[in-house]
Amino acid sequence: MTVHRAPAGFPATLEIDYPDRDLDRLTTFLRPLMAIPIAIILALVSGPSVRAGTSNYAVGSGGLVFVPTALMLLFLQTYPRWWFDWNLALTRFALRVVAYLALLRDEYPSTEEEQAVHVSIPYPDAAHALNRWLPLIKWFLAIPHYVVLWFLGLAAVCCVIIAWFAILLTGRYPRALFDFVVGALRWLLRVVAYAFLLTTDRYPPFSLSA
């Protein structure tokens, strides 16, 4: 299995293999319906716990380990490895689902395999590389990125709609649209790594490029 390592640069990278082939027109046409099962699974593992009535059976649980991580960094300057592994695995899974919905790939999203969506986030040296106080304000410092990402998200949705028609007509995802959508997801990943995964103190660049 190929190991995709983070290059020298921002310590959170995303690469999605361009499908240099004819894409499946039928699954592209039905993509919103086909994605429903895996989207439900993602919602269950990434959302808060929902209990059925007065019973003790949880319908769903999970989500990024954010507040506990922030507290551990603040008081103990440690980032439990299994919390990091969970956050990374959930982030990778979520990006595979988003890539499928955005028509970037034909493969149905796996809950475990990397497939063609390559996410790399190095495990941080919390004691020496992370400021213990920054987790309290990173979410606030990232506000300019939220604004930009809102507009990027709108543009990416428009690109996906155009690509949907292009794939139905030609079988191909226009490369310029593909690169833009991947760039928007890459930007989002960097902000998430900084403000919510808390794996780096480096401020995310305002850039679509790798």
Secondary structure, DSSP 4 states (H G I P E B T S, - for coil): ----PPPSSSS-EEEE----S---HHHHHTHHHHTHHHHHHHHHHHS---B-TTSS-BS-------HHHHHHHHHT----HHHHHHHHHHHHHHHHHHHHHTTS--SPPPSS--TTEEEE-PPP-HHHHS-SSGGGTHHHHTHHHHHHHHHHHHHHHHHHHHHHHHHHHHS---HHHHHHHHHHHHHHHHHHHHHTS----SPPPS-S--
